């Protein structure tokens, strides 16, 4: 079977190359498995970052809507005070002032209820 030392050397070289090939394949398998795990973690991180971005946009929109509402409320209060001042200066009629104030309050409450209704309908 083995006539010379060269035959033994060839057999040892063949076994070494086969062992090295098995080692390389095993290493590549674990490298690919590790890269796959890293890819999954990166996908989860990307999804989490997108959710955080959506949350910050939602909060920003809510703050902007609230600031608009407060601005509108301030404008309406200024209009109400101007109307009262004009009525006191021009006519001196308290009944007209009370009527105007009540009208503005009812208009404000109606506008507020309409805003709430549109918000509820937009959430659905």
One Martini backbone bead per residue (centre of mass of N, CA, C, O) as a GRO file, in nm:
protein
  124
    1UNK     BB    1   0.063   0.059  -0.027
    2UNK     BB    2   0.332   0.183   0.107
    3UNK     BB    3   0.633   0.237  -0.057
    4UNK     BB    4   0.678   0.540   0.021
    5UNK     BB    5   0.721   0.846   0.167
    6UNK     BB    6   0.554   0.997  -0.045
    7UNK     BB    7   0.282   0.859   0.013
    8UNK     BB    8   0.257   0.966   0.301
    9UNK     BB    9   0.270   1.263   0.233
   10UNK     BB   10   0.017   1.269   0.052
   11UNK     BB   11  -0.177   1.175   0.272
   12UNK     BB   12  -0.124   1.405   0.472
   13UNK     BB   13  -0.199   1.633   0.279
   14UNK     BB   14  -0.489   1.544   0.225
   15UNK     BB   15  -0.583   1.553   0.523
   16UNK     BB   16  -0.513   1.851   0.569
   17UNK     BB   17  -0.691   1.971   0.349
   18UNK     BB   18  -0.955   1.854   0.457
   19UNK     BB   19  -0.940   1.987   0.737
   20UNK     BB   20  -0.920   2.278   0.638
   21UNK     BB   21  -1.190   2.277   0.483
   22UNK     BB   22  -1.368   2.221   0.728
   23UNK     BB   23  -1.280   2.470   0.889
   24UNK     BB   24  -1.371   2.682   0.683
   25UNK     BB   25  -1.669   2.600   0.671
   26UNK     BB   26  -1.726   2.641   0.972
   27UNK     BB   27  -1.644   2.940   0.983
   28UNK     BB   28  -1.846   3.043   0.770
   29UNK     BB   29  -2.101   2.960   0.916
   30UNK     BB   30  -2.054   3.142   1.172
   31UNK     BB   31  -2.029   3.407   1.019
   32UNK     BB   32  -2.308   3.406   0.887
   33UNK     BB   33  -2.470   3.381   1.151
   34UNK     BB   34  -2.367   3.647   1.271
   35UNK     BB   35  -2.461   3.836   1.042
   36UNK     BB   36  -2.759   3.766   1.071
   37UNK     BB   37  -2.791   3.873   1.359
   38UNK     BB   38  -2.704   4.160   1.297
   39UNK     BB   39  -2.928   4.219   1.094
   40UNK     BB   40  -3.166   4.183   1.290
   41UNK     BB   41  -3.081   4.405   1.488
   42UNK     BB   42  -3.082   4.636   1.279
   43UNK     BB   43  -3.383   4.612   1.212
   44UNK     BB   44  -3.486   4.676   1.499
   45UNK     BB   45  -3.353   4.952   1.521
   46UNK     BB   46  -3.494   5.077   1.276
   47UNK     BB   47  -3.782   5.043   1.383
   48UNK     BB   48  -3.743   5.208   1.642
   49UNK     BB   49  -3.663   5.475   1.505
   50UNK     BB   50  -3.927   5.509   1.349
   51UNK     BB   51  -4.112   5.521   1.599
   52UNK     BB   52  -3.978   5.771   1.722
   53UNK     BB   53  -4.036   5.956   1.482
   54UNK     BB   54  -4.344   5.933   1.496
   55UNK     BB   55  -4.372   6.039   1.786
   56UNK     BB   56  -4.246   6.320   1.738
   57UNK     BB   57  -4.451   6.408   1.523
   58UNK     BB   58  -4.702   6.384   1.701
   59UNK     BB   59  -4.613   6.583   1.921
   60UNK     BB   60  -4.568   6.827   1.736
   61UNK     BB   61  -4.859   6.845   1.632
   62UNK     BB   62  -4.994   6.887   1.908
   63UNK     BB   63  -4.844   7.148   1.979
   64UNK     BB   64  -4.935   7.313   1.733
   65UNK     BB   65  -5.241   7.292   1.787
   66UNK     BB   66  -5.235   7.423   2.067
   67UNK     BB   67  -5.111   7.694   1.980
   68UNK     BB   68  -5.342   7.771   1.791
   69UNK     BB   69  -5.567   7.768   2.001
   70UNK     BB   70  -5.443   7.985   2.186
   71UNK     BB   71  -5.433   8.205   1.971
   72UNK     BB   72  -5.739   8.211   1.915
   73UNK     BB   73  -5.822   8.280   2.203
   74UNK     BB   74  -5.674   8.551   2.216
   75UNK     BB   75  -5.821   8.686   1.979
   76UNK     BB   76  -6.106   8.664   2.099
   77UNK     BB   77  -6.047   8.827   2.355
   78UNK     BB   78  -5.971   9.089   2.210
   79UNK     BB   79  -6.238   9.126   2.063
   80UNK     BB   80  -6.412   9.142   2.317
   81UNK     BB   81  -6.273   9.391   2.446
   82UNK     BB   82  -6.323   9.582   2.210
   83UNK     BB   83  -6.629   9.564   2.213
   84UNK     BB   84  -6.671   9.666   2.500
   85UNK     BB   85  -6.531   9.935   2.463
   86UNK     BB   86  -6.709  10.040   2.234
   87UNK     BB   87  -6.980  10.020   2.383
   88UNK     BB   88  -6.905  10.207   2.619
   89UNK     BB   89  -6.828  10.457   2.445
   90UNK     BB   90  -7.085  10.480   2.252
   91UNK     BB   91  -7.363  10.385   2.416
   92UNK     BB   92  -7.402  10.263   2.725
   93UNK     BB   93  -7.519   9.974   2.679
   94UNK     BB   94  -7.554   9.689   2.874
   95UNK     BB   95  -7.731   9.495   2.712
   96UNK     BB   96  -7.553   9.481   2.462
   97UNK     BB   97  -7.305   9.371   2.601
   98UNK     BB   98  -7.427   9.114   2.714
   99UNK     BB   99  -7.519   9.002   2.444
  100UNK     BB  100  -7.239   8.995   2.309
  101UNK     BB  101  -7.100   8.816   2.514
  102UNK     BB  102  -7.289   8.576   2.488
  103UNK     BB  103  -7.247   8.534   2.188
  104UNK     BB  104  -6.939   8.478   2.203
  105UNK     BB  105  -6.952   8.242   2.395
  106UNK     BB  106  -7.130   8.060   2.218
  107UNK     BB  107  -6.944   8.063   1.974
  108UNK     BB  108  -6.701   7.942   2.117
  109UNK     BB  109  -6.835   7.677   2.210
  110UNK     BB  110  -6.910   7.584   1.926
  111UNK     BB  111  -6.625   7.575   1.810
  112UNK     BB  112  -6.514   7.376   2.017
  113UNK     BB  113  -6.709   7.142   1.950
  114UNK     BB  114  -6.622   7.119   1.653
  115UNK     BB  115  -6.328   7.049   1.707
  116UNK     BB  116  -6.383   6.792   1.867
  117UNK     BB  117  -6.540   6.646   1.644
  118UNK     BB  118  -6.308   6.645   1.433
  119UNK     BB  119  -6.108   6.488   1.606
  120UNK     BB  120  -6.279   6.235   1.645
  121UNK     BB  121  -6.316   6.176   1.338
  122UNK     BB  122  -6.004   6.160   1.272
  123UNK     BB  123  -5.939   5.913   1.461
  124UNK     BB  124  -6.136   5.708   1.306
   0.00000   0.00000   0.00000
